[in-house]
């Protein structure tokens, strides 16, 4: 049975006048749903690769109790400290303590109001990492820096170039080389890694891959564009541990799986749900008459 409106019925006064409040209501509902979706925090990555350290307004006053502020008390090697100047005067942050002086690990130079300075933690920063303001030495702060869990290095925000860009993962790895980039190949369902570093002997690249990033079974591994069967895979509590022998000249490693980061992340799904709800509401409150 087909239900629809005849064209001539659209000219009847009841459609031209009485339906105006309904139409307005539909638009209001659509706008409200869209606003709710847009206001939902865009959360996808539960591990912070950037540790924000705020310089509070009034920090130049020695009587100010809150100067440096960060929600973090610890960090891992590879994390990025981001000092943001929220004060009305310039600041200069250095590593070290006011008593011992600068340690030489970093010196931000002048950070003007509203500007940022970043520093990436290395293995030389493991332990209590201290910093202070050279101009206002009562401003001090510290973090406990740890090695990556289990001695692994950590690659942050992997998967940001795929799907909705909000579903990302931390990838832990062990290698004498460093991974400087990771990207997702959506078409061939691959994880592609770029390695740098000097070594004189063969070694193993060990990757701990979350199944939400790339799903087994793995169909193959490529080393510098050449497929190899010389790799092993084991599962540890939902993490796929892939061990790949590499040579001193290996620069690119690609792993081909069954599925990679989903094309539609949680935000995209919420937007789709909002559209469906709006359509349902529109259908329910718009008059529908049977022909004939």
Order of alpha helices (4+ residues) and beta strands (2+ residues): alpha-beta-beta-beta-beta-beta-beta-beta-beta-beta-beta-beta-beta-beta-beta-beta-beta-beta-beta-beta-beta-beta-alpha
